[in-house]
Amino acid sequence: MKKTIFSVALLLVSTGIFAQQQDSLLRRQMELQREFNPTLQDANKINSLPSVPQPAIKKANTGYSPWAGRTTPPLEIAIPDPANIMTEVPFSSKKGYVSLGAGNYANIDGALGYRLVENEKSNLTFNFLHSSSNGDINYVQESDPAGNKAFFMDNLGQLRYGHLLSAFKLNLKAAYSHNAFNYYGNTFGNDRFYDNVNQTLGVFNLGLGVESNKSDLVNYRGFFDFKNFASKYGSDLTSAGLKGNHIDAVVGLDKPFQGGDSRVGVDGKFLGVFYSQGMDDFTLLGANPYVAFEGLNWKARLGADLLFQMLGGTKFRVAPNIELDLKVAGHSSLYAHIKGGIDGNTYLDMMNESRYITPMTPVKSSFSIVDIEAGAKIGEVSGFRFDIFGGFKKTEDEHFLVLNQIVQAETPDMPSIKESLAPLYGNFSHSHIGGMLQSNIWSPLDIALRIKKNFYTVNDTGIPDAKAYNKPGFETDISTTFSATSNLKFMLNYYFAGDRWSYFNDTNVQINNINDLNFGALYDINESFAIHLKANNLLLQKYDIWYGYPAQGFNAMGGFTLKF
């Protein structure tokens, strides 16, 4: 414990000099959520309400379900908050906003924010966010009972402060989130293990960051992010929940050369998770030396990640970290990103992936030997764009979440199924190809079409003919926005995900396709007040998010947004 306290103190001192608040996006497992940050002047569209910020973006376990609170579709029409709330100009006369929407399934989304201070040197903002649901959902599979009430409530309050000094930029953040939910999954007639009692998770978050002003000598940057978390229930309803501290820190230095167009540098990172009981602590140290070049129509970053993981013995890993971009014509380019690394799969990581994972379940860290993404962007001009992309990823100890099945009951009255999710492991290879077409040739209408085909290979699971559980084989989505007038917009989204599998009762089980159509409308009554409507699952489809955890049926929500 003394060593832990000493390490935290040392990091606090060091990151006070070399820390940067990293803009990030936490993706939760039931609803695509983006941080409502009024200080982002380049944000031209705020799609939905935010969730707790994370210092690093972790790829979700699936490509189609980065949503985990309300059981709604991944491409649901977001609450159409006016897109330019305090983002059009640096010093808008409107300092606050309030947004509220409500619908069936007792779905409620709300946001309140106020810009307390904003001038050329400083900004201080406050916001509070709420999202909840409490409706009955029917299971896709035959079961008795045929459904259950699915409840969740997420609340987040945060203060953010930024200050521009002569030598560097300073960012501070303080936030607290409280999440409550029940394990509403299908028990297939067995007694409910968690009895619909609400689990809770509270997270207190402090962040500190600095970034030096651009210099031809040396540039520094970094951030320090501290989270203290506590859940209510542990492995059963009589056990205390998990508590601990999650620390993320990054420091970086770079030296420009060749007139500032190129640079050589190194980034260092620390990830430490210290649990009070029930799980082993996790520590990851990393260094990323690199050299970056930039020419008239190209740029390249060549580097590698050197990673030391301390959990059950020290492990040393090396992964590539390379980015290449080439402009081949006036509005076309080629790119290739070759990376890899360790996913810690810490407690908060897994709660972000799916809050319904069985409590007190440690998930192995995974190592991606290589993760390649490459493609071509063609016609990056107003009115038309066409992208072709592909990639390959090879991962050791990849996890797949399936309904928790107790192989052997410890007591005769113990259920054989828990209504929560548990991980299966395997060595995993994932290849994909796809394309995206986007057009607004007719100015009132924006259309985007994306198609992606995935190929999976899974080994060393101990399961014959193992599948990439809960990962789609084929995906397509279409998004359209029609501006009927300057004040009235209509939105229509369609999403399809097919060839989905899970594992239940020692058998591969194919999951229903996601076949989801959503509609939304936004009407700006004046510059301060807007009303909105969205309707999801218009095709009345029944499908699972994870096997045994169904999405909501048809649901609609209406509300308003006020700037003041």
DOLO-948221 format. One record per residue (C-alpha): x, y, z; residue in one letter. Coordinates in nm, 2 decimals. Example, Ala and Ser with C-alpha at 12.3 -4.5 7.8 and 13.67 -1.06 7.14 Angstrom:
<recs>
((1.23, -0.45, 0.78), 'a')
((1.37, -0.11, 0.71), 's')
</recs>
This chain:
<recs>
((0.00, 0.00, 0.00), 'm')
((0.28, 0.24, 0.08), 'k')
((0.44, 0.17, -0.26), 'k')
((0.11, 0.25, -0.42), 't')
((0.07, 0.58, -0.24), 'i')
((0.43, 0.67, -0.32), 'f')
((0.37, 0.59, -0.69), 's')
((0.05, 0.80, -0.70), 'v')
((0.23, 1.09, -0.53), 'a')
((0.52, 1.07, -0.77), 'l')
((0.29, 1.07, -1.07), 'l')
((0.10, 1.37, -0.94), 'l')
((0.42, 1.57, -0.92), 'v')
((0.56, 1.46, -1.26), 's')
((0.23, 1.50, -1.45), 't')
((0.18, 1.85, -1.31), 'g')
((0.46, 1.94, -1.55), 'i')
((0.41, 1.70, -1.84), 'f')
((0.03, 1.64, -1.86), 'a')
((-0.23, 1.71, -2.12), 'q')
((-0.60, 1.66, -2.11), 'q')
((-0.67, 1.43, -2.39), 'q')
((-1.00, 1.48, -2.58), 'd')
((-1.17, 1.15, -2.58), 's')
((-1.49, 0.97, -2.64), 'l')
((-1.63, 0.71, -2.42), 'l')
((-1.85, 0.46, -2.61), 'r')
((-2.10, 0.28, -2.39), 'r')
((-2.27, -0.04, -2.47), 'q')
((-2.63, 0.06, -2.52), 'm')
((-2.63, 0.40, -2.68), 'e')
((-2.38, 0.59, -2.89), 'l')
((-2.29, 0.88, -2.66), 'q')
((-2.06, 1.18, -2.72), 'r')
((-1.94, 1.43, -2.48), 'e')
((-2.14, 1.76, -2.48), 'f')
((-1.84, 2.00, -2.48), 'n')
((-1.94, 2.35, -2.56), 'p')
((-1.58, 2.46, -2.60), 't')
((-1.51, 2.26, -2.91), 'l')
((-1.52, 2.51, -3.18), 'q')
((-1.48, 2.26, -3.46), 'd')
((-1.78, 2.05, -3.35), 'a')
((-2.04, 2.09, -3.62), 'n')
((-2.27, 1.82, -3.49), 'k')
((-2.35, 1.69, -3.15), 'i')
((-2.51, 1.36, -3.19), 'n')
((-2.62, 1.27, -2.85), 's')
((-2.57, 1.30, -2.48), 'l')
((-2.23, 1.23, -2.33), 'p')
((-2.10, 0.97, -2.09), 's')
((-1.81, 0.97, -1.85), 'v')
((-1.49, 1.08, -2.03), 'p')
((-1.20, 0.83, -2.05), 'q')
((-0.84, 0.93, -2.11), 'p')
((-0.81, 0.69, -2.39), 'a')
((-1.04, 0.54, -2.65), 'i')
((-1.07, 0.17, -2.62), 'k')
((-1.21, -0.02, -2.92), 'k')
((-1.54, -0.19, -2.84), 'a')
((-1.56, -0.57, -2.84), 'n')
((-1.81, -0.54, -3.13), 't')
((-1.84, -0.31, -3.43), 'g')
((-2.21, -0.27, -3.41), 'y')
((-2.30, -0.24, -3.04), 's')
((-2.09, 0.03, -2.87), 'p')
((-2.40, 0.11, -2.66), 'w')
((-2.49, -0.01, -2.32), 'a')
((-2.74, 0.17, -2.11), 'g')
((-3.08, 0.18, -2.28), 'r')
((-3.14, -0.11, -2.51), 't')
((-3.19, 0.09, -2.82), 't')
((-3.04, 0.06, -3.17), 'p')
((-2.68, 0.15, -3.24), 'p')
((-2.78, 0.41, -3.50), 'l')
((-3.08, 0.56, -3.33), 'e')
((-3.16, 0.91, -3.42), 'i')
((-2.99, 1.11, -3.15), 'a')
((-3.15, 1.38, -2.95), 'i')
((-3.11, 1.66, -3.20), 'p')
((-2.97, 1.92, -2.97), 'd')
((-2.91, 2.23, -3.18), 'p')
((-2.58, 2.16, -3.34), 'a')
((-2.41, 2.49, -3.27), 'n')
((-2.47, 2.54, -2.90), 'i')
((-2.18, 2.77, -2.81), 'm')
((-1.97, 2.64, -3.09), 't')
((-2.03, 2.87, -3.38), 'e')
((-1.82, 3.16, -3.24), 'v')
((-1.58, 3.17, -2.95), 'p')
((-1.79, 3.41, -2.74), 'f')
((-2.16, 3.34, -2.80), 's')
((-2.40, 3.55, -2.61), 's')
((-2.58, 3.23, -2.52), 'k')
((-2.41, 3.08, -2.21), 'k')
((-2.64, 2.80, -2.11), 'g')
((-2.85, 2.52, -2.25), 'y')
((-3.11, 2.28, -2.13), 'v')
((-3.24, 1.98, -2.32), 's')
((-3.51, 1.72, -2.23), 'l')
((-3.67, 1.43, -2.41), 'g')
((-3.91, 1.16, -2.30), 'a')
((-4.08, 0.86, -2.46), 'g')
((-4.22, 0.51, -2.41), 'n')
((-4.03, 0.25, -2.20), 'y')
((-4.00, 0.55, -1.96), 'a')
((-3.70, 0.66, -2.17), 'n')
((-3.57, 1.00, -2.05), 'i')
((-3.27, 1.20, -2.17), 'd')
((-3.17, 1.54, -2.03), 'g')
((-2.89, 1.78, -2.03), 'a')
((-2.81, 2.10, -1.85), 'l')
((-2.50, 2.32, -1.90), 'g')
((-2.37, 2.66, -1.84), 'y')
((-2.06, 2.84, -1.94), 'r')
((-1.96, 3.02, -1.62), 'l')
((-1.65, 3.19, -1.76), 'v')
((-1.52, 3.24, -2.11), 'e')
((-1.27, 3.49, -2.23), 'n')
((-0.95, 3.49, -2.44), 'e')
((-0.75, 3.33, -2.16), 'k')
((-0.99, 3.11, -1.95), 's')
((-1.31, 2.90, -1.98), 'n')
((-1.51, 2.73, -1.70), 'l')
((-1.81, 2.51, -1.79), 't')
((-2.05, 2.30, -1.60), 'f')
((-2.29, 2.04, -1.72), 'n')
((-2.52, 1.77, -1.59), 'f')
((-2.64, 1.48, -1.79), 'l')
((-2.92, 1.23, -1.73), 'h')
((-3.03, 0.92, -1.92), 's')
((-3.27, 0.65, -1.80), 's')
((-3.51, 0.38, -1.90), 's')
((-3.75, 0.16, -1.71), 'n')
((-3.97, -0.05, -1.94), 'g')
((-4.07, -0.41, -2.00), 'd')
((-3.88, -0.59, -2.27), 'i')
((-3.97, -0.93, -2.43), 'n')
((-3.71, -1.19, -2.49), 'y')
((-3.63, -1.31, -2.84), 'v')
((-3.60, -1.67, -2.72), 'q')
((-3.89, -1.87, -2.58), 'e')
((-3.88, -1.84, -2.21), 's')
((-4.10, -1.84, -1.90), 'd')
((-4.15, -1.56, -1.81), 'p')
((-4.14, -1.42, -2.16), 'a')
((-3.98, -1.09, -2.06), 'g')
((-3.85, -0.87, -1.78), 'n')
((-3.82, -0.51, -1.68), 'k')
((-3.50, -0.34, -1.81), 'a')
((-3.39, -0.05, -1.59), 'f')
((-3.10, 0.18, -1.59), 'f')
((-3.03, 0.54, -1.48), 'm')
((-2.71, 0.73, -1.56), 'd')
((-2.62, 1.07, -1.41), 'n')
((-2.31, 1.27, -1.47), 'l')
((-2.20, 1.61, -1.34), 'g')
((-1.88, 1.77, -1.43), 'q')
((-1.68, 2.09, -1.42), 'l')
((-1.41, 2.17, -1.68), 'r')
((-1.16, 2.45, -1.67), 'y')
((-0.91, 2.57, -1.93), 'g')
((-0.65, 2.84, -1.91), 'h')
((-0.41, 2.97, -2.16), 'l')
((-0.07, 3.08, -2.02), 'l')
((0.22, 3.23, -2.20), 's')
((0.41, 2.90, -2.22), 'a')
((0.14, 2.63, -2.21), 'f')
((-0.23, 2.54, -2.19), 'k')
((-0.38, 2.41, -1.87), 'l')
((-0.69, 2.19, -1.85), 'n')
((-0.86, 2.07, -1.53), 'l')
((-1.16, 1.84, -1.49), 'k')
((-1.37, 1.72, -1.20), 'a')
((-1.66, 1.48, -1.25), 'a')
((-1.88, 1.23, -1.07), 'y')
((-2.10, 0.97, -1.23), 's')
((-2.36, 0.74, -1.08), 'h')
((-2.50, 0.45, -1.27), 'n')
((-2.77, 0.21, -1.16), 'a')
((-2.91, -0.09, -1.35), 'f')
((-3.06, -0.44, -1.32), 'n')
((-2.94, -0.76, -1.48), 'y')
((-3.24, -0.81, -1.70), 'y')
((-3.11, -1.10, -1.91), 'g')
((-3.30, -1.42, -1.99), 'n')
((-3.27, -1.70, -1.73), 't')
((-3.46, -1.95, -1.95), 'f')
((-3.69, -2.05, -1.67), 'g')
((-3.43, -2.07, -1.39), 'n')
((-3.45, -1.86, -1.07), 'd')
((-3.29, -1.52, -1.11), 'r')
((-2.95, -1.51, -0.94), 'f')
((-2.95, -1.13, -0.89), 'y')
((-3.33, -1.11, -0.85), 'd')
((-3.36, -0.78, -1.04), 'n')
((-3.19, -0.59, -0.76), 'v')
((-3.03, -0.28, -0.89), 'n')
((-2.65, -0.28, -0.92), 'q')
((-2.48, 0.06, -0.88), 't')
((-2.14, 0.20, -0.99), 'l')
((-2.01, 0.54, -0.88), 'g')
((-1.70, 0.70, -1.03), 'v')
((-1.52, 1.01, -0.90), 'f')
((-1.29, 1.15, -1.17), 'n')
((-1.01, 1.42, -1.15), 'l')
((-0.81, 1.52, -1.46), 'g')
((-0.51, 1.75, -1.51), 'l')
((-0.34, 1.83, -1.83), 'g')
((-0.09, 2.07, -1.99), 'v')
((0.03, 2.12, -2.34), 'e')
((0.31, 2.35, -2.43), 's')
((0.27, 2.62, -2.70), 'n')
((0.42, 2.51, -3.03), 'k')
((0.79, 2.57, -3.03), 's')
((1.08, 2.50, -3.26), 'd')
((1.29, 2.39, -2.96), 'l')
((1.10, 2.13, -2.75), 'v')
((0.73, 2.06, -2.71), 'n')
((0.58, 1.88, -2.42), 'y')
((0.24, 1.75, -2.34), 'r')
((0.06, 1.50, -2.11), 'g')
((-0.23, 1.43, -1.89), 'f')
((-0.30, 1.27, -1.56), 'f')
((-0.64, 1.11, -1.50), 'd')
((-0.75, 0.96, -1.17), 'f')
((-1.07, 0.77, -1.10), 'k')
((-1.20, 0.63, -0.78), 'n')
((-1.48, 0.37, -0.83), 'f')
((-1.71, 0.16, -0.62), 'a')
((-1.99, -0.08, -0.70), 's')
((-2.26, -0.20, -0.47), 'k')
((-2.28, -0.58, -0.51), 'y')
((-2.00, -0.84, -0.56), 'g')
((-2.03, -1.20, -0.66), 's')
((-2.37, -1.23, -0.50), 'd')
((-2.62, -1.00, -0.32), 'l')
((-2.46, -1.06, 0.02), 't')
((-2.11, -0.96, -0.09), 's')
((-1.97, -0.61, -0.10), 'a')
((-1.90, -0.47, -0.44), 'g')
((-1.56, -0.40, -0.60), 'l')
((-1.38, -0.08, -0.51), 'k')
((-1.05, 0.07, -0.64), 'g')
((-0.86, 0.34, -0.81), 'n')
((-0.78, 0.37, -1.18), 'h')
((-0.49, 0.59, -1.29), 'i')
((-0.40, 0.69, -1.64), 'd')
((-0.10, 0.91, -1.72), 'a')
((0.08, 1.01, -2.04), 'v')
((0.39, 1.23, -2.09), 'v')
((0.53, 1.33, -2.42), 'g')
((0.83, 1.52, -2.56), 'l')
((0.92, 1.60, -2.92), 'd')
((1.20, 1.80, -3.10), 'k')
((1.12, 1.96, -3.43), 'p')
((1.38, 1.95, -3.71), 'f')
((1.39, 2.03, -4.09), 'q')
((1.23, 2.36, -4.03), 'g')
((0.96, 2.22, -3.81), 'g')
((0.80, 1.99, -4.07), 'd')
((0.95, 1.69, -3.90), 's')
((1.01, 1.59, -3.54), 'r')
((1.15, 1.31, -3.32), 'v')
((1.00, 1.23, -2.99), 'g')
((0.89, 0.99, -2.73), 'v')
((0.56, 0.93, -2.54), 'd')
((0.55, 0.75, -2.21), 'g')
((0.24, 0.61, -2.05), 'k')
((0.13, 0.46, -1.72), 'f')
((-0.19, 0.26, -1.65), 'l')
((-0.25, 0.14, -1.30), 'g')
((-0.56, -0.02, -1.15), 'v')
((-0.55, -0.09, -0.78), 'f')
((-0.84, -0.29, -0.64), 'y')
((-0.95, -0.31, -0.28), 's')
((-1.02, -0.68, -0.29), 'q')
((-1.13, -0.96, -0.52), 'g')
((-0.91, -0.89, -0.82), 'm')
((-0.53, -0.86, -0.88), 'd')
((-0.39, -0.52, -0.94), 'd')
((-0.30, -0.43, -1.30), 'f')
((0.00, -0.21, -1.41), 't')
((0.11, -0.13, -1.76), 'l')
((0.41, 0.09, -1.85), 'l')
((0.48, 0.19, -2.20), 'g')
((0.72, 0.40, -2.42), 'a')
((0.66, 0.50, -2.77), 'n')
((0.97, 0.64, -2.95), 'p')
((0.90, 0.78, -3.29), 'y')
((1.01, 1.00, -3.58), 'v')
((0.76, 1.19, -3.79), 'a')
((0.82, 1.34, -4.13), 'f')
((0.60, 1.56, -4.34), 'e')
((0.63, 1.66, -4.70), 'g')
((0.42, 1.87, -4.95), 'l')
((0.17, 1.59, -5.01), 'n')
((0.27, 1.32, -4.76), 'w')
((0.34, 1.25, -4.40), 'k')
((0.47, 0.96, -4.20), 'a')
((0.51, 0.86, -3.84), 'r')
((0.74, 0.57, -3.77), 'l')
((0.76, 0.42, -3.42), 'g')
((0.70, 0.13, -3.19), 'a')
((0.53, 0.07, -2.86), 'd')
((0.75, -0.09, -2.59), 'l')
((0.51, -0.23, -2.32), 'l')
((0.57, -0.38, -1.97), 'f')
((0.28, -0.55, -1.82), 'q')
((0.28, -0.65, -1.45), 'm')
((0.01, -0.90, -1.36), 'l')
((0.10, -1.25, -1.27), 'g')
((0.46, -1.18, -1.36), 'g')
((0.63, -0.91, -1.58), 't')
((0.57, -0.94, -1.95), 'k')
((0.75, -0.74, -2.22), 'f')
((0.58, -0.67, -2.55), 'r')
((0.67, -0.48, -2.86), 'v')
((0.41, -0.36, -3.11), 'a')
((0.44, -0.14, -3.42), 'p')
((0.30, 0.22, -3.43), 'n')
((0.32, 0.35, -3.78), 'i')
((0.10, 0.59, -3.97), 'e')
((0.14, 0.67, -4.34), 'l')
((-0.06, 0.92, -4.55), 'd')
((-0.01, 1.01, -4.91), 'l')
((-0.21, 1.27, -5.12), 'k')
((-0.22, 1.13, -5.47), 'v')
((-0.44, 1.39, -5.63), 'a')
((-0.62, 1.72, -5.56), 'g')
((-0.89, 1.55, -5.35), 'h')
((-0.78, 1.19, -5.31), 's')
((-0.54, 1.02, -5.07), 's')
((-0.41, 0.68, -4.95), 'l')
((-0.34, 0.59, -4.59), 'y')
((-0.21, 0.30, -4.38), 'a')
((-0.20, 0.26, -4.01), 'h')
((-0.01, -0.03, -3.86), 'i')
((-0.04, -0.06, -3.49), 'k')
((-0.08, -0.31, -3.20), 'g')
((-0.06, -0.32, -2.83), 'g')
((-0.21, -0.44, -2.50), 'i')
((-0.57, -0.39, -2.40), 'd')
((-0.58, -0.40, -2.02), 'g')
((-0.95, -0.50, -2.00), 'n')
((-0.97, -0.34, -1.66), 't')
((-1.29, -0.32, -1.46), 'y')
((-1.39, 0.02, -1.59), 'l')
((-1.30, -0.09, -1.95), 'd')
((-1.53, -0.39, -1.92), 'm')
((-1.81, -0.18, -1.77), 'm')
((-1.78, 0.05, -2.07), 'n')
((-1.80, -0.25, -2.30), 'e')
((-2.10, -0.41, -2.12), 's')
((-2.23, -0.32, -1.78), 'r')
((-2.40, -0.66, -1.76), 'y')
((-2.07, -0.85, -1.71), 'i')
((-2.08, -1.08, -1.40), 't')
((-1.95, -0.88, -1.10), 'p')
((-1.61, -0.96, -0.97), 'm')
((-1.51, -1.13, -1.30), 't')
((-1.15, -1.05, -1.40), 'p')
((-1.10, -1.04, -1.77), 'v')
((-0.76, -1.13, -1.92), 'k')
((-0.56, -0.86, -2.09), 's')
((-0.53, -0.91, -2.46), 's')
((-0.23, -0.84, -2.69), 'f')
((-0.28, -0.74, -3.06), 's')
((0.03, -0.85, -3.24), 'i')
((-0.06, -0.63, -3.53), 'v')
((-0.36, -0.41, -3.62), 'd')
((-0.36, -0.28, -3.98), 'i')
((-0.61, -0.04, -4.13), 'e')
((-0.55, 0.09, -4.49), 'a')
((-0.76, 0.25, -4.76), 'g')
((-0.82, 0.51, -5.02), 'a')
((-1.02, 0.83, -4.99), 'k')
((-1.14, 0.94, -5.33), 'i')
((-1.30, 1.27, -5.43), 'g')
((-1.28, 1.46, -5.10), 'e')
((-1.47, 1.75, -5.25), 'v')
((-1.80, 1.92, -5.17), 's')
((-2.08, 1.69, -5.30), 'g')
((-1.91, 1.36, -5.33), 'f')
((-1.67, 1.12, -5.14), 'r')
((-1.59, 0.76, -5.19), 'f')
((-1.38, 0.55, -4.95), 'd')
((-1.24, 0.20, -4.98), 'i')
((-1.09, 0.04, -4.67), 'f')
((-0.96, -0.29, -4.54), 'g')
((-0.77, -0.42, -4.25), 'g')
((-0.63, -0.72, -4.05), 'f')
((-0.59, -0.77, -3.68), 'k')
((-0.44, -1.06, -3.49), 'k')
((-0.50, -1.08, -3.11), 't')
((-0.40, -1.32, -2.84), 'e')
((-0.65, -1.38, -2.55), 'd')
((-0.94, -1.20, -2.72), 'e')
((-1.25, -1.22, -2.51), 'h')
((-1.61, -1.28, -2.62), 'f')
((-1.90, -1.20, -2.39), 'l')
((-2.17, -1.47, -2.37), 'v')
((-2.45, -1.55, -2.13), 'l')
((-2.30, -1.68, -1.80), 'n')
((-2.35, -2.05, -1.77), 'q')
((-2.25, -2.22, -1.45), 'i')
((-2.10, -2.56, -1.56), 'v')
((-2.15, -2.72, -1.22), 'q')
((-2.38, -2.59, -0.95), 'a')
((-2.21, -2.56, -0.61), 'e')
((-2.54, -2.64, -0.42), 't')
((-2.86, -2.81, -0.54), 'p')
((-3.06, -2.48, -0.52), 'd')
((-2.80, -2.28, -0.71), 'm')
((-2.92, -2.18, -1.06), 'p')
((-2.75, -2.32, -1.36), 's')
((-2.76, -1.99, -1.54), 'i')
((-2.67, -1.64, -1.42), 'k')
((-2.85, -1.35, -1.60), 'e')
((-2.52, -1.18, -1.66), 's')
((-2.24, -1.21, -1.91), 'l')
((-1.91, -1.40, -1.88), 'a')
((-1.60, -1.40, -2.11), 'p')
((-1.48, -1.68, -2.33), 'l')
((-1.12, -1.65, -2.46), 'y')
((-0.94, -1.74, -2.78), 'g')
((-0.67, -1.64, -3.02), 'n')
((-0.84, -1.42, -3.28), 'f')
((-0.78, -1.31, -3.64), 's')
((-1.00, -1.05, -3.80), 'h')
((-0.99, -0.93, -4.16), 's')
((-1.23, -0.68, -4.31), 'h')
((-1.30, -0.50, -4.64), 'i')
((-1.56, -0.23, -4.71), 'g')
((-1.65, 0.10, -4.86), 'g')
((-1.83, 0.42, -4.79), 'm')
((-2.01, 0.65, -5.03), 'l')
((-2.12, 1.00, -4.92), 'q')
((-2.30, 1.26, -5.13), 's')
((-2.47, 1.59, -5.09), 'n')
((-2.48, 1.68, -5.46), 'i')
((-2.84, 1.81, -5.40), 'w')
((-2.77, 2.05, -5.12), 's')
((-3.09, 1.98, -4.91), 'p')
((-3.01, 1.61, -4.90), 'l')
((-2.71, 1.44, -4.73), 'd')
((-2.67, 1.06, -4.79), 'i')
((-2.40, 0.83, -4.65), 'a')
((-2.38, 0.46, -4.73), 'l')
((-2.13, 0.23, -4.56), 'r')
((-2.07, -0.15, -4.62), 'i')
((-1.83, -0.37, -4.43), 'k')
((-1.76, -0.75, -4.46), 'k')
((-1.58, -0.92, -4.18), 'n')
((-1.38, -1.25, -4.18), 'f')
((-1.29, -1.41, -3.85), 'y')
((-1.07, -1.70, -3.73), 't')
((-1.09, -1.82, -3.37), 'v')
((-0.86, -2.08, -3.22), 'n')
((-0.76, -2.22, -2.88), 'd')
((-1.11, -2.17, -2.72), 't')
((-1.16, -2.53, -2.62), 'g')
((-1.49, -2.52, -2.82), 'i')
((-1.52, -2.71, -3.15), 'p')
((-1.60, -2.49, -3.45), 'd')
((-1.57, -2.17, -3.23), 'a')
((-1.71, -1.85, -3.37), 'k')
((-1.63, -1.48, -3.32), 'a')
((-1.92, -1.45, -3.07), 'y')
((-2.13, -1.14, -3.08), 'n')
((-1.94, -1.00, -3.38), 'k')
((-2.12, -0.93, -3.70), 'p')
((-2.01, -1.10, -4.03), 'g')
((-2.17, -0.83, -4.24), 'f')
((-2.27, -0.47, -4.17), 'e')
((-2.43, -0.19, -4.36), 't')
((-2.57, 0.14, -4.26), 'd')
((-2.74, 0.42, -4.45), 'i')
((-2.78, 0.77, -4.30), 's')
((-2.98, 1.05, -4.47), 't')
((-3.06, 1.41, -4.36), 't')
((-3.31, 1.62, -4.55), 'f')
((-3.33, 2.00, -4.48), 's')
((-3.68, 2.08, -4.58), 'a')
((-3.64, 2.45, -4.47), 't')
((-3.37, 2.64, -4.29), 's')
((-3.55, 2.55, -3.96), 'n')
((-3.68, 2.20, -4.03), 'l')
((-3.47, 1.88, -4.08), 'k')
((-3.57, 1.52, -4.12), 'f')
((-3.33, 1.23, -4.06), 'm')
((-3.36, 0.86, -4.16), 'l')
((-3.11, 0.59, -4.06), 'n')
((-3.10, 0.22, -4.15), 'y')
((-2.86, -0.03, -3.99), 'y')
((-2.81, -0.40, -4.07), 'f')
((-2.58, -0.65, -3.89), 'a')
((-2.59, -1.02, -4.00), 'g')
((-2.41, -1.35, -3.94), 'd')
((-2.40, -1.30, -3.56), 'r')
((-2.33, -1.59, -3.32), 'w')
((-2.33, -1.67, -2.95), 's')
((-2.26, -1.98, -2.73), 'y')
((-2.52, -2.13, -2.51), 'f')
((-2.57, -2.48, -2.36), 'n')
((-2.24, -2.60, -2.52), 'd')
((-2.38, -2.51, -2.86), 't')
((-2.31, -2.24, -3.12), 'n')
((-2.63, -2.04, -3.15), 'v')
((-2.71, -1.80, -3.43), 'q')
((-2.85, -1.46, -3.32), 'i')
((-3.12, -1.27, -3.50), 'n')
((-2.99, -1.01, -3.75), 'n')
((-3.01, -0.65, -3.65), 'i')
((-3.25, -0.49, -3.90), 'n')
((-3.32, -0.14, -3.77), 'd')
((-3.48, 0.16, -3.92), 'l')
((-3.49, 0.50, -3.73), 'n')
((-3.65, 0.84, -3.81), 'f')
((-3.60, 1.18, -3.65), 'g')
((-3.71, 1.54, -3.70), 'a')
((-3.58, 1.87, -3.57), 'l')
((-3.76, 2.21, -3.58), 'y')
((-3.59, 2.53, -3.48), 'd')
((-3.86, 2.76, -3.36), 'i')
((-3.61, 3.04, -3.31), 'n')
((-3.24, 3.08, -3.24), 'e')
((-3.30, 2.98, -2.87), 's')
((-3.57, 2.71, -2.88), 'f')
((-3.60, 2.39, -3.08), 'a')
((-3.83, 2.08, -3.06), 'i')
((-3.74, 1.73, -3.17), 'h')
((-3.88, 1.39, -3.23), 'l')
((-3.72, 1.05, -3.29), 'k')
((-3.86, 0.70, -3.35), 'a')
((-3.65, 0.39, -3.34), 'n')
((-3.70, 0.03, -3.46), 'n')
((-3.97, 0.13, -3.71), 'l')
((-3.97, -0.22, -3.85), 'l')
((-4.07, -0.37, -3.52), 'l')
((-3.77, -0.61, -3.52), 'q')
((-3.68, -0.84, -3.23), 'k')
((-3.31, -0.89, -3.18), 'y')
((-3.05, -0.93, -2.90), 'd')
((-2.77, -0.70, -2.81), 'i')
((-2.60, -0.99, -2.64), 'w')
((-2.77, -1.33, -2.64), 'y')
((-3.04, -1.32, -2.38), 'g')
((-3.03, -0.94, -2.36), 'y')
((-3.29, -0.80, -2.61), 'p')
((-3.32, -0.45, -2.75), 'a')
((-3.63, -0.24, -2.71), 'q')
((-3.90, -0.27, -2.96), 'g')
((-4.05, 0.03, -3.13), 'f')
((-3.98, 0.34, -2.92), 'n')
((-4.03, 0.71, -2.97), 'a')
((-3.91, 1.02, -2.79), 'm')
((-3.99, 1.38, -2.81), 'g')
((-3.86, 1.69, -2.64), 'g')
((-3.70, 2.03, -2.66), 'f')
((-3.38, 2.22, -2.64), 't')
((-3.34, 2.57, -2.50), 'l')
((-3.04, 2.80, -2.52), 'k')
((-3.02, 3.09, -2.28), 'f')
</recs>
